[in-house]
Amino acid sequence: MNGKNRKDIAAGLEVEIVLKQDQRTGKRTRGIVKDILTNSSTHPHGIKVRLTDGQVGRVQEIIRKGQ
């Protein structure tokens, strides 16, 4: 599942994001969503989130639902 719709993303989900500094290469970082930072319902480049470790990026893929 891609990360372009805000309704599909919630705290506790395991996701892959692209950090700002990795946008050119597309390198992905995996983590657990802590906060959703995008206010709009959709975003063409992915919904921006903060992971539990503090990293911020746009969701590229939802790996699995949280516990």
BELPECOR-V232690 format. One record per residue. N is the residue number from 1. OMEGA is omega in whole degrees, 0 to 359 (none if undefined). D_CENTER is the distance of its C-alpha to the mean C-alpha in Angstrom with 1 decimal. Layout:
BEGIN
N OMEGA D_CENTER
N OMEGA D_CENTER
END
This chain:
BEGIN
1 180 11.4
2 185 9.3
3 184 6.3
4 180 8.9
5 183 10.4
6 183 9.7
7 181 12.2
8 187 10.4
9 178 7.8
10 177 9.6
11 179 10.2
12 178 11.2
13 172 9.1
14 185 8.7
15 169 5.8
16 180 6.1
17 170 4.7
18 177 7.7
19 181 9.3
20 182 11.8
21 181 14.7
22 184 13.5
23 181 13.1
24 183 16.8
25 182 16.6
26 180 13.3
27 183 13.1
28 177 10.1
29 182 9.3
30 178 8.9
31 181 8.5
32 181 8.7
33 173 6.9
34 182 9.8
35 172 9.4
36 185 8.0
37 178 9.4
38 180 9.9
39 182 13.3
40 184 14.0
41 177 13.6
42 174 12.3
43 185 11.3
44 181 12.6
45 180 10.2
46 179 6.9
47 180 5.8
48 181 5.6
49 170 4.9
50 178 7.4
51 181 7.9
52 178 11.4
53 175 12.9
54 180 12.1
55 182 10.0
56 178 8.0
57 181 6.0
58 183 4.6
59 176 2.7
60 182 6.3
61 174 7.3
62 184 7.6
63 178 10.3
64 179 12.1
65 180 12.8
66 181 13.5
67 none 17.1
END
